Amino acid sequence: MADAAAATAEGGKAPVVATPGMSMKMVIIIIVVVSTLLLAGGGAFLMFKLMGGGHGGEEAKSETGAAKEESRSEAEKKPAAAEAKSGAAKAAQPGLIFDVEPFIVNLADMAEVRYLKLTVKLELDSQVASAELTGRMPQVRDTILVLLTSKDSASIRSTQGKFQLRDEITQRINSILPKPSVRTVYFTEFVVQ
């Protein structure tokens, strides 16, 4: 008691000391409450960081990016920036749309006869590619016809099958051209009967 009175006189606060009258249950309750608050605070902080809340994550990302930018020399920055701008501008600009006459083909189904009517539009890089495609139209139609007749109705009815067919048409047409100029293929009519 004399120590508690001396501590009160010096600092104005009495230290918290477990007295024999304080029960063990009270100490356990205090520990549980404090640990629950710490866990809840840590969980809230973790959720906040994982969900991307606030501007702290963005600032840290931009600071890291700024540090990486400073590490590159000025000579490296200028060509990279010019390439990024030209690539972004090229991708942002819509390409020239080239119409291809519709296709009506027999599909490769064995059990019954199935037909596909397909109308295709090609997105091209330039006017030069359009002139090249016009000159090679018999080859383009032939390669698409051969591809379409090799497909069965089950494989092209799904969305994934249509995307795969689109990619295959793009690859085959680009293989005919001297310079790959077809960005993508658009189906404007797709009927399986």
Kinemage of the C-alpha trace (Angstrom):
@kinemage 1
@onewidth
@group {chain A} dominant
@subgroup {mainchain}
@vectorlist {calphas} color= white
{ca met a 1} P 0.000 0.000 0.000
{ca ala a 2} L 2.842 2.352 0.723
{ca asp a 3} L 4.175 1.768 -2.796
{ca ala a 4} L 0.784 2.594 -4.325
{ca ala a 5} L 0.587 5.814 -2.278
{ca ala a 6} L 4.127 6.802 -3.348
{ca ala a 7} L 3.298 6.116 -7.030
{ca thr a 8} L 0.155 8.219 -6.742
{ca ala a 9} L 2.098 11.110 -5.238
{ca glu a 10} L 4.773 10.980 -7.956
{ca gly a 11} L 2.790 10.457 -11.172
{ca gly a 12} L -0.748 11.076 -10.127
{ca lys a 13} L -1.886 7.627 -11.288
{ca ala a 14} L -2.040 4.435 -9.377
{ca pro a 15} L -0.687 1.358 -11.159
{ca val a 16} L -3.150 -1.410 -11.910
{ca val a 17} L -2.239 -4.311 -9.729
{ca ala a 18} L -4.128 -7.546 -9.462
{ca thr a 19} L -5.489 -7.775 -5.995
{ca pro a 20} L -6.434 -10.970 -4.322
{ca gly a 21} L -10.068 -9.841 -4.496
{ca met a 22} L -10.034 -9.721 -8.320
{ca ser a 23} L -11.263 -13.001 -9.637
{ca met a 24} L -9.578 -15.086 -12.292
{ca lys a 25} L -12.787 -14.911 -14.362
{ca met a 26} L -12.465 -11.143 -14.642
{ca val a 27} L -8.888 -11.433 -15.965
{ca ile a 28} L -9.976 -14.006 -18.567
{ca ile a 29} L -12.880 -11.796 -19.683
{ca ile a 30} L -10.555 -8.823 -20.129
{ca ile a 31} L -8.091 -10.918 -22.158
{ca val a 32} L -10.891 -12.284 -24.364
{ca val a 33} L -12.331 -8.806 -24.986
{ca val a 34} L -8.931 -7.310 -25.839
{ca ser a 35} L -7.995 -10.201 -28.163
{ca thr a 36} L -11.411 -10.020 -29.882
{ca leu a 37} L -10.947 -6.299 -30.506
{ca leu a 38} L -7.467 -6.892 -31.902
{ca leu a 39} L -8.698 -9.668 -34.197
{ca ala a 40} L -11.641 -7.578 -35.405
{ca gly a 41} L -9.373 -4.609 -36.091
{ca gly a 42} L -6.870 -6.806 -37.935
{ca gly a 43} L -9.649 -8.426 -39.952
{ca ala a 44} L -11.103 -5.066 -40.892
{ca phe a 45} L -7.660 -3.801 -41.931
{ca leu a 46} L -7.059 -6.927 -44.020
{ca met a 47} L -10.453 -6.668 -45.730
{ca phe a 48} L -9.834 -2.998 -46.437
{ca lys a 49} L -6.492 -3.771 -48.082
{ca leu a 50} L -7.760 -6.795 -50.037
{ca met a 51} L -10.808 -4.984 -51.368
{ca gly a 52} L -8.587 -2.156 -52.597
{ca gly a 53} L -10.275 0.463 -50.538
{ca gly a 54} L -8.824 3.878 -50.054
{ca his a 55} L -6.097 5.638 -51.940
{ca gly a 56} L -3.190 4.188 -49.981
{ca gly a 57} L -2.813 1.178 -52.274
{ca glu a 58} L -2.900 3.301 -55.408
{ca glu a 59} L -0.342 5.731 -53.997
{ca ala a 60} L 1.965 2.881 -53.084
{ca lys a 61} L 1.607 1.415 -56.574
{ca ser a 62} L 2.319 4.758 -58.208
{ca glu a 63} L 5.325 5.326 -55.951
{ca thr a 64} L 6.702 1.910 -56.908
{ca gly a 65} L 6.100 2.692 -60.571
{ca ala a 66} L 7.793 6.066 -60.159
{ca ala a 67} L 10.817 4.414 -58.596
{ca lys a 68} L 11.033 1.997 -61.521
{ca glu a 69} L 10.702 4.861 -64.003
{ca glu a 70} L 13.533 6.757 -62.343
{ca ser a 71} L 15.791 3.732 -62.601
{ca arg a 72} L 15.571 3.743 -66.400
{ca ser a 73} L 17.757 6.140 -68.288
{ca glu a 74} L 16.308 8.983 -70.333
{ca ala a 75} L 17.406 7.302 -73.572
{ca glu a 76} L 15.287 4.239 -72.777
{ca lys a 77} L 12.237 6.257 -71.754
{ca lys a 78} L 11.707 8.186 -74.984
{ca pro a 79} L 11.520 5.232 -77.437
{ca ala a 80} L 9.411 3.190 -75.023
{ca ala a 81} L 6.976 6.064 -74.556
{ca ala a 82} L 6.724 6.633 -78.306
{ca glu a 83} L 6.061 2.923 -78.923
{ca ala a 84} L 3.434 2.798 -76.192
{ca lys a 85} L 1.637 5.838 -77.603
{ca ser a 86} L 1.671 4.548 -81.184
{ca gly a 87} L 0.565 1.059 -80.113
{ca ala a 88} L -2.253 2.444 -77.973
{ca ala a 89} L -3.338 4.814 -80.733
{ca lys a 90} L -3.323 2.006 -83.284
{ca ala a 91} L -5.349 -0.298 -81.037
{ca ala a 92} L -7.778 2.478 -80.107
{ca gln a 93} L -8.568 3.373 -83.718
{ca pro a 94} L -11.187 1.176 -85.337
{ca gly a 95} L -9.928 -0.712 -88.326
{ca leu a 96} L -11.317 -0.755 -91.830
{ca ile a 97} L -14.280 -3.164 -92.183
{ca phe a 98} L -14.144 -5.463 -95.201
{ca asp a 99} L -17.322 -7.292 -96.280
{ca val a 100} L -17.142 -10.891 -97.446
{ca glu a 101} L -20.080 -12.435 -99.285
{ca pro a 102} L -22.122 -14.963 -97.255
{ca phe a 103} L -21.188 -18.639 -97.072
{ca ile a 104} L -23.694 -21.498 -97.210
{ca val a 105} L -21.994 -24.840 -96.557
{ca asn a 106} L -22.738 -28.410 -95.564
{ca leu a 107} L -21.322 -29.212 -92.149
{ca ala a 108} L -19.371 -32.395 -91.362
{ca asp a 109} L -22.182 -34.023 -89.342
{ca met a 110} L -22.416 -37.742 -90.157
{ca ala a 111} L -25.838 -38.586 -88.726
{ca glu a 112} L -27.820 -35.995 -90.671
{ca val a 113} L -27.279 -33.217 -93.158
{ca arg a 114} L -26.703 -29.833 -91.511
{ca tyr a 115} L -26.117 -26.470 -93.150
{ca leu a 116} L -24.384 -23.333 -91.992
{ca lys a 117} L -25.097 -19.879 -93.327
{ca leu a 118} L -22.375 -17.494 -92.257
{ca thr a 119} L -21.787 -13.848 -93.084
{ca val a 120} L -18.376 -12.502 -92.141
{ca lys a 121} L -16.883 -9.026 -91.845
{ca leu a 122} L -13.145 -8.560 -91.420
{ca glu a 123} L -11.496 -5.756 -89.478
{ca leu a 124} L -8.308 -4.735 -91.268
{ca asp a 125} L -5.289 -2.617 -90.344
{ca ser a 126} L -5.188 -0.470 -93.479
{ca gln a 127} L -6.545 0.344 -96.905
{ca val a 128} L -3.578 -1.508 -98.430
{ca ala a 129} L -4.784 -4.712 -96.754
{ca ser a 130} L -8.235 -4.150 -98.256
{ca ala a 131} L -6.750 -3.937 -101.757
{ca glu a 132} L -4.681 -7.063 -101.097
{ca leu a 133} L -7.751 -8.982 -99.882
{ca thr a 134} L -9.772 -7.928 -102.904
{ca gly a 135} L -7.094 -9.359 -105.165
{ca arg a 136} L -6.954 -12.606 -103.194
{ca met a 137} L -10.695 -13.098 -102.665
{ca pro a 138} L -10.840 -16.536 -104.363
{ca gln a 139} L -8.120 -17.791 -101.987
{ca val a 140} L -9.837 -16.223 -98.972
{ca arg a 141} L -13.211 -17.784 -99.816
{ca asp a 142} L -11.587 -21.162 -100.492
{ca thr a 143} L -9.738 -21.251 -97.177
{ca ile a 144} L -12.886 -20.268 -95.252
{ca leu a 145} L -15.023 -22.824 -97.124
{ca val a 146} L -12.578 -25.634 -96.414
{ca leu a 147} L -12.495 -24.681 -92.746
{ca leu a 148} L -16.277 -24.430 -92.415
{ca thr a 149} L -16.963 -27.780 -94.088
{ca ser a 150} L -14.578 -29.477 -91.655
{ca lys a 151} L -16.700 -28.397 -88.654
{ca asp a 152} L -19.705 -30.191 -87.202
{ca ser a 153} L -22.747 -28.440 -85.770
{ca ala a 154} L -22.024 -29.421 -82.157
{ca ser a 155} L -18.585 -27.794 -82.170
{ca ile a 156} L -19.715 -24.444 -83.578
{ca arg a 157} L -22.972 -23.978 -81.684
{ca ser a 158} L -21.283 -23.143 -78.377
{ca thr a 159} L -19.877 -19.726 -77.640
{ca gln a 160} L -16.430 -21.212 -77.215
{ca gly a 161} L -16.763 -22.938 -80.593
{ca lys a 162} L -17.655 -19.631 -82.256
{ca phe a 163} L -14.648 -17.900 -80.702
{ca gln a 164} L -12.401 -20.728 -81.846
{ca leu a 165} L -13.842 -20.543 -85.374
{ca arg a 166} L -13.276 -16.781 -85.404
{ca asp a 167} L -9.631 -17.250 -84.397
{ca glu a 168} L -9.094 -19.981 -87.000
{ca ile a 169} L -10.542 -17.822 -89.785
{ca thr a 170} L -8.323 -14.911 -88.721
{ca gln a 171} L -5.210 -17.106 -88.719
{ca arg a 172} L -5.965 -18.679 -92.081
{ca ile a 173} L -6.641 -15.380 -93.836
{ca asn a 174} L -3.511 -13.819 -92.316
{ca ser a 175} L -1.471 -16.777 -93.585
{ca ile a 176} L -2.592 -15.953 -97.154
{ca leu a 177} L -1.640 -12.276 -96.941
{ca pro a 178} L 1.966 -11.090 -97.301
{ca lys a 179} L 1.634 -9.154 -94.024
{ca pro a 180} L -0.892 -10.231 -91.337
{ca ser a 181} L -3.465 -7.454 -91.550
{ca val a 182} L -6.719 -8.972 -90.243
{ca arg a 183} L -7.291 -7.822 -86.682
{ca thr a 184} L -10.443 -9.796 -86.046
{ca val a 185} L -13.409 -11.460 -87.712
{ca tyr a 186} L -17.011 -10.510 -86.978
{ca phe a 187} L -19.952 -12.825 -87.576
{ca thr a 188} L -22.939 -10.782 -88.702
{ca glu a 189} L -25.064 -13.807 -89.557
{ca phe a 190} L -24.693 -17.303 -88.129
{ca val a 191} L -27.432 -19.852 -88.830
{ca val a 192} L -27.127 -23.621 -88.339
{ca gln a 193} L -29.964 -25.700 -89.764
